[in-house]
């Protein structure tokens, strides 16, 4: 019979103080005339920033394996640091995403909620071919509608999506096509500007330096950049040997319009 896995102790030192500080800040901002929506968004941004800072410190540990360790131990150390950094990225992204959702839905209470331990989004190790094809079909419909261009490389888009869709949690995979379609509709004007400038036939088109602008998979990349940018960057940099492509595309999507 296998032994029960030992549970790690939870940190329970700063939670109560943080809750009181948050309430105090909320009261002060409310007295200063800030709207509940603004207060909620500001607090969420501060929390996400704190988590992101913690992730930065964790990443610095990747080269600090105990001296004298074997190559296998060093690899295990690196994998553990990578896993923790990825999870912290999920938490930061989720905090901002939940705040955006709450302020966009009038009936959603504007309070900062803390999930129970271990209720984080479930990562997926791989994405099935059927899911990749369904998402690509949905993305292609929007892409062709916006650009009139059907000469994209479907195989390349499938390769991209097989990686990018790993930044969609297991809980969200089934409904992701609908989520993507809603995103494309809500951002049709912005996407049109992106492809009008940098896509097929665009004035500043340069497929050689940023092939994403000529692929329907780019719509999924845009949606993920707006939803879980850190998680997307993590899966992309781990599996696609073209980090500068995502960096350039991110700049175009955020600042190039």
C-alpha positions in Angstrom: 0.0 0.0 0.0 1.4 3.3 -1.0 2.0 5.9 1.7 -0.3 8.9 1.8 1.4 11.9 0.2 2.5 14.5 2.8 0.7 17.8 2.5 2.7 20.9 2.4 1.7 23.5 5.0 -0.3 26.5 3.8 1.0 30.0 4.6 -1.6 31.6 6.9 0.3 34.6 8.2 -0.8 37.5 6.0 -4.3 36.6 4.8 -6.2 38.4 7.6 -4.0 41.5 7.5 -4.4 41.6 3.7 -8.1 41.4 3.9 -8.2 44.3 6.4 -5.8 46.4 4.3 -7.9 45.7 1.2 -11.1 46.9 3.0 -9.3 50.0 4.3 -8.0 50.8 0.8 -11.5 50.2 -0.6 -13.0 52.6 2.0 -10.5 55.3 1.3 -10.9 55.1 -2.5 -14.7 55.1 -2.1 -14.5 58.2 0.1 -12.3 59.8 -2.5 -15.1 59.3 -5.1 -13.7 56.2 -6.9 -16.4 54.0 -8.5 -16.7 50.3 -7.3 -15.6 49.2 -10.7 -12.4 51.3 -10.6 -11.6 50.1 -7.0 -12.1 46.5 -8.0 -9.9 46.8 -11.1 -7.1 48.6 -9.2 -7.0 46.0 -6.4 -6.9 43.2 -8.9 -4.1 44.9 -10.8 -2.1 45.3 -7.6 -2.7 41.6 -6.6 -1.7 40.4 -10.1 1.4 42.5 -10.0 2.5 41.1 -6.7 2.1 37.5 -8.0 4.0 38.5 -11.1 6.8 39.8 -9.0 6.9 36.6 -7.0 7.1 34.7 -10.3 10.1 36.8 -11.3 11.9 35.7 -8.1 11.0 32.1 -8.7 12.4 32.2 -12.2 15.7 33.4 -10.8 16.0 30.1 -8.9 16.4 28.1 -12.2 20.2 28.2 -12.0 20.4 27.8 -8.2 20.2 24.0 -7.9 22.4 22.7 -5.0 26.0 22.6 -5.9 27.4 19.1 -6.6 24.0 17.8 -7.7 23.8 15.4 -10.6 22.7 16.4 -14.1 19.4 14.6 -13.4 18.9 16.5 -10.1 19.6 19.8 -11.9 17.0 18.9 -14.6 14.5 18.0 -11.8 15.2 21.3 -10.1 14.7 23.3 -13.3 11.4 21.4 -14.1 10.1 22.2 -10.6 11.0 25.9 -10.9 9.4 26.0 -14.3 6.2 24.3 -13.0 5.9 26.8 -10.1 6.6 29.8 -12.4 3.9 28.6 -14.8 1.3 28.2 -12.0 2.1 31.7 -10.7 1.5 33.0 -14.2 -1.9 31.3 -14.3 -2.8 33.0 -11.0 -1.8 36.5 -12.1 -3.6 36.1 -15.4 -6.7 34.7 -13.7 -6.8 37.6 -11.2 -6.9 40.2 -14.0 -9.3 38.1 -16.1 -11.8 37.7 -13.3 -11.7 41.4 -12.6 -12.4 42.2 -16.2 -15.3 39.8 -16.3 -16.8 41.1 -13.1 -16.8 44.8 -14.2 -18.2 43.9 -17.6 -21.2 42.0 -16.1 -23.5 44.3 -14.1 -24.9 41.6 -11.9 -21.5 40.3 -10.8 -20.6 41.4 -7.3 -17.6 43.7 -7.3 -15.6 41.9 -4.7 -12.2 40.4 -4.9 -12.7 36.7 -4.4 -10.0 34.2 -3.4 -10.4 30.7 -4.7 -10.0 27.8 -2.4 -6.6 26.1 -2.3 -5.9 24.0 -5.4 -8.8 25.4 -7.4 -6.5 26.7 -10.1 -7.2 26.2 -13.8 -6.1 22.7 -14.9 -3.3 22.7 -17.5 -3.5 20.3 -20.4 -0.4 18.3 -21.5 -1.6 18.1 -25.1 -4.6 19.1 -27.2 -6.5 16.6 -29.4 -6.5 16.9 -33.2 -10.3 17.3 -33.2 -10.1 20.3 -30.9 -7.3 21.8 -33.0 -9.3 21.4 -36.2 -12.5 22.8 -34.7 -10.7 25.9 -33.4 -8.9 26.3 -36.6 -12.1 26.1 -38.6 -13.7 28.8 -36.4 -10.6 31.0 -36.6 -10.4 30.5 -40.4 -14.0 31.6 -40.9 -13.3 34.9 -39.1 -9.9 35.4 -40.8 -11.1 34.9 -44.3 -14.1 37.1 -43.6 -11.8 39.9 -42.4 -9.0 39.5 -45.0 -10.5 37.8 -48.0 -7.4 35.6 -48.0 -7.7 31.9 -48.1 -4.1 31.1 -49.2 -2.8 30.5 -45.6 -0.8 27.5 -44.6 -3.3 25.3 -42.8 -0.6 22.9 -41.6 1.3 25.8 -40.0 -1.8 27.1 -38.3 -2.4 23.6 -36.9 1.1 23.4 -35.5 0.7 26.8 -33.9 -2.7 25.9 -32.4 -1.5 22.6 -31.0 0.8 24.7 -28.8 -1.2 27.9 -28.2 -4.3 25.9 -27.1 -2.3 24.5 -24.2 -2.9 28.0 -22.6 -6.6 27.1 -22.5 -7.5 25.3 -19.2 -9.0 21.8 -19.3 -12.2 23.3 -17.9 -12.5 25.8 -20.8 -11.5 23.5 -23.7 -15.0 22.3 -24.5 -16.5 25.8 -24.8 -13.5 27.4 -26.4 -14.8 27.6 -29.9 -17.8 29.6 -28.7 -15.5 31.8 -26.6 -13.3 32.4 -29.7 -16.2 33.3 -31.9 -17.5 35.8 -29.3 -14.1 37.3 -29.1 -13.7 37.7 -32.9 -17.2 39.3 -33.1 -16.5 41.7 -30.2 -13.1 42.7 -31.6 -14.0 42.6 -35.3 -13.0 46.3 -35.9 -9.7 45.9 -34.1 -8.8 42.7 -35.9 -9.8 44.3 -39.2 -7.3 47.1 -38.4 -4.6 44.6 -37.6 -4.9 42.6 -40.8 -5.5 45.8 -42.9 -2.1 47.0 -41.8 0.0 43.9 -41.3 -2.0 41.1 -42.9 -2.1 39.8 -46.5 -2.0 42.8 -48.8 -1.6 45.2 -45.9 0.6 48.3 -46.3 3.1 47.1 -43.6 2.8 43.4 -44.3 6.0 41.5 -43.7 5.3 37.7 -43.5 9.0 36.9 -43.3 9.4 38.6 -39.9 6.0 37.8 -38.4 4.1 35.0 -40.2 1.3 35.1 -37.6 -0.3 38.0 -39.4 -1.0 35.7 -42.4 -2.4 32.8 -40.4 -5.9 32.3 -38.9 -4.2 31.0 -35.8 -3.4 34.6 -35.1 -7.0 35.2 -34.0 -6.5 32.6 -31.2 -3.2 34.3 -30.3 -4.9 37.6 -30.0 -7.6 36.2 -27.8 -5.0 34.5 -25.5 -3.0 37.7 -25.4 -6.0 39.6 -24.1 -6.9 36.8 -21.7 -3.8 35.0 -20.4 -0.7 36.7 -21.9 1.8 35.2 -19.4 0.5 31.7 -19.8 0.5 32.1 -23.6 4.1 33.3 -23.5 5.1 30.4 -21.4 3.8 27.7 -23.6 5.0 29.5 -26.7 8.5 29.9 -25.5 8.7 26.4 -24.3 7.7 24.7 -27.5 8.0 27.1 -30.5 11.5 28.0 -31.7 10.6 31.6 -32.7 10.2 33.7 -29.6 10.7 37.0 -31.6 7.6 36.2 -33.7 5.3 36.3 -30.7 7.1 39.4 -29.4 6.6 41.2 -32.7 3.0 40.1 -33.0 2.2 41.1 -29.4 3.6 44.6 -30.2 1.5 44.9 -33.3 -1.7 43.8 -31.5 -1.1 46.0 -28.5 0.5 49.1 -30.0 0.5 48.9 -33.7 -3.1 49.9 -34.4 
